[in-house]
Structure formats: C-alpha cells, structure tokens
Amino acid sequence: MCQTIEETDVAEIDFRNLNPAQRQTKAFRIVGDLRAGESFVLVSDYDPIPLHSQIQTRHPGEFSWTYLEQGPSIWKVEIAKQFKVA
C-alpha cells in the first residue's frame, strides 16, 4: 500500500472523487496503517487542513504534514509517520 521514502516513490492517493465523509474514513484508515518512516501523498481539490488538526488530535506528534502543492485547483500533502525517539 504505502512505501517508505527510502525504498521507492511515495504512493499518491487521490481523494478528489470521494465525498467528505469518505475522505475522512479513508485518510484515517491509511494513517492508522502507516509504520514508522512510511508516508503517502494525499491529493485533494481543496486544502485538507482540517484533517491535519484531526490527525494531530488523535495522534499528537506522530505524523509530519508537508505541503507539496498548494492549489488553487490541486493540493498535495505528504503525510508521514515519524520514528519514535526513545
């Protein structure tokens, strides 16, 4: 499903054809399946910043959020699970 950055290109998951409820469900399923060091690129037709807040609330400090493209018609965000520091 998702790949580590070191191994291959990061998977792009296109959310543009999903309704808002489906987007949220799919995003949380993918985020929940990520292992440390894995990431995916979320492709959207609007800024998915509300999802960022929701991820941070559910998983504080566990994920990075990096904009790769910021509109106006396409938004791309790389979401990566961070390695835990002991």
C-alpha positions in Angstrom: 0.0 0.0 0.0 2.4 2.7 1.2 6.1 2.7 0.7 9.0 4.0 2.7 10.6 7.1 1.2 14.0 5.3 1.0 12.6 2.4 -1.0 10.6 3.9 -3.8 8.4 6.9 -4.7 5.7 7.6 -2.2 2.2 6.5 -3.1 -0.2 9.2 -4.2 -3.8 8.6 -3.0 -6.4 10.7 -4.9 -9.2 11.9 -2.7 -10.9 14.2 -5.2 -13.6 11.7 -6.2 -14.7 11.0 -2.6 -17.3 12.8 -0.6 -16.0 14.4 2.7 -17.1 11.5 4.9 -15.4 9.0 2.6 -12.2 11.2 2.6 -12.0 11.2 6.3 -12.6 7.5 6.7 -10.1 6.6 4.1 -7.5 9.0 5.4 -7.7 7.7 9.0 -7.5 4.1 7.7 -4.3 4.8 5.7 -2.8 6.9 8.6 -3.6 4.0 11.0 -1.8 1.5 8.7 1.4 3.5 8.4 4.5 2.2 10.0 7.3 4.5 11.2 9.1 6.0 8.2 6.2 5.3 5.8 4.2 8.1 4.1 1.7 8.8 1.4 0.7 11.8 -0.6 -2.9 12.9 -0.3 -4.2 14.6 -3.4 -7.2 16.9 -2.9 -9.2 19.6 -4.7 -9.1 21.8 -1.6 -6.8 22.4 1.3 -7.2 19.4 3.7 -6.0 21.4 6.7 -9.0 20.2 8.9 -7.6 16.7 8.5 -4.3 17.9 9.8 -5.9 19.1 13.0 -7.8 15.8 13.4 -4.7 13.7 12.9 -2.8 15.9 15.5 -5.6 15.5 18.0 -5.8 11.7 17.6 -2.0 11.1 17.2 -0.2 14.1 18.7 3.3 14.4 17.3 3.2 11.1 15.5 2.9 12.4 11.9 4.5 15.1 9.8 2.5 17.2 7.3 4.3 18.6 4.3 2.6 20.6 1.5 4.0 19.6 -1.9 1.4 21.6 -3.9 -1.0 24.3 -2.5 -3.8 24.9 -5.0 -5.6 26.6 -6.3 -7.1 23.5 -8.0 -4.9 20.7 -6.7 -3.5 20.3 -3.2 -0.9 17.6 -2.4 0.2 16.8 1.1 2.8 14.2 2.2 1.8 12.7 5.5 4.5 10.6 7.2 4.6 8.6 10.4 7.6 9.7 12.4 10.1 7.4 14.1 9.7 7.3 17.9 12.7 8.6 19.8 13.4 6.8 23.0 
